[in-house]
């Protein structure tokens, strides 16, 4: 893989007289990017298919992770749970503190 940058070459009168290009071999970086993407996909599949409920929240307490087992146990799909406040939506009032 090559990363190529090119720009026009101009004379003193600003007339285009050619092109100047620089290429950089980014083969290793591309391989690394593909490996990282594959690992991220494997981790996503691990979370989604885990035999335990896995959920997460953002700094505001809103759901930002909800795996298949959590959906099965709660009856709420990932789409229904996302961006909802975890405590007030999914925790029964007597267990909230």
C-alpha positions as semicolon CSV with decimal commas, in nm:
position;residue;x (nm);y (nm);z (nm)
1;X;0,000;0,000;0,000
2;X;0,121;0,349;-0,082
3;X;0,015;0,683;0,058
4;X;0,065;0,937;-0,220
5;X;0,070;1,316;-0,190
6;X;0,101;1,537;-0,494
7;X;0,101;1,907;-0,567
8;X;0,151;2,122;-0,872
9;X;0,491;2,262;-0,962
10;X;0,476;2,620;-1,089
11;X;0,716;2,860;-1,257
12;X;0,786;3,219;-1,154
13;X;0,473;3,331;-1,340
14;X;0,257;3,082;-1,145
15;X;0,207;2,866;-1,453
16;X;0,175;2,494;-1,384
17;X;0,479;2,321;-1,527
18;X;0,454;1,985;-1,362
19;X;0,363;1,781;-1,059
20;X;0,570;1,692;-0,756
21;X;0,472;1,375;-0,574
22;X;0,585;1,190;-0,267
23;X;0,487;0,832;-0,187
24;X;0,521;0,649;0,141
25;X;0,498;0,273;0,190
26;X;0,221;0,216;0,445
27;X;0,188;-0,159;0,396
28;X;0,279;-0,241;0,756
29;X;0,042;0,023;0,892
30;X;-0,240;-0,117;0,675
31;X;-0,168;-0,470;0,804
32;X;-0,171;-0,339;1,160
33;X;-0,503;-0,158;1,103
34;X;-0,660;-0,477;0,965
35;X;-0,533;-0,678;1,262
36;X;-0,672;-0,424;1,510
37;X;-1,009;-0,426;1,329
38;X;-1,019;-0,807;1,339
39;X;-0,941;-0,809;1,711
40;X;-1,210;-0,549;1,779
41;X;-1,459;-0,763;1,587
42;X;-1,365;-1,072;1,790
43;X;-1,405;-0,881;2,117
44;X;-1,744;-0,747;2,003
45;X;-1,857;-1,104;1,925
46;X;-1,729;-1,224;2,263
47;X;-1,930;-0,958;2,448
48;X;-2,242;-1,007;2,237
49;X;-2,246;-1,386;2,272
50;X;-2,122;-1,419;2,632
51;X;-2,327;-1,648;2,854
52;X;-2,344;-1,374;3,116
53;X;-2,519;-1,037;3,110
54;X;-2,281;-0,758;3,013
55;X;-2,396;-0,398;3,013
56;X;-2,227;-0,062;3,042
57;X;-2,310;0,299;3,109
58;X;-2,160;0,631;3,012
59;X;-2,061;0,907;3,254
60;X;-2,424;1,020;3,270
61;X;-2,552;0,677;3,369
62;X;-2,706;0,603;3,030
63;X;-2,676;0,257;2,877
64;X;-2,405;0,229;2,612
65;X;-2,347;-0,148;2,616
66;X;-2,610;-0,425;2,630
67;X;-2,526;-0,778;2,520
68;X;-2,757;-1,054;2,402
69;X;-2,778;-1,223;2,744
70;X;-2,878;-0,894;2,909
71;X;-3,151;-0,855;2,648
72;X;-3,269;-1,212;2,710
73;X;-3,285;-1,167;3,088
74;X;-3,444;-0,821;3,091
75;X;-3,668;-0,854;2,786
76;X;-3,530;-0,524;2,651
77;X;-3,343;-0,530;2,320
78;X;-3,016;-0,345;2,275
79;X;-3,198;-0,081;2,071
80;X;-3,460;-0,032;2,345
81;X;-3,198;-0,003;2,619
82;X;-2,941;0,223;2,452
83;X;-2,922;0,581;2,579
84;X;-3,175;0,512;2,857
85;X;-3,080;0,590;3,219
86;X;-2,985;0,252;3,368
87;X;-3,102;0,304;3,725
88;X;-3,435;0,477;3,669
89;X;-3,530;0,254;3,374
90;X;-3,407;-0,093;3,471
91;X;-3,366;-0,101;3,851
92;X;-3,680;-0,148;4,058
93;X;-3,743;0,149;4,292
94;X;-3,684;-0,039;4,618
95;X;-3,331;-0,132;4,503
96;X;-3,227;0,219;4,400
97;X;-3,000;0,410;4,637
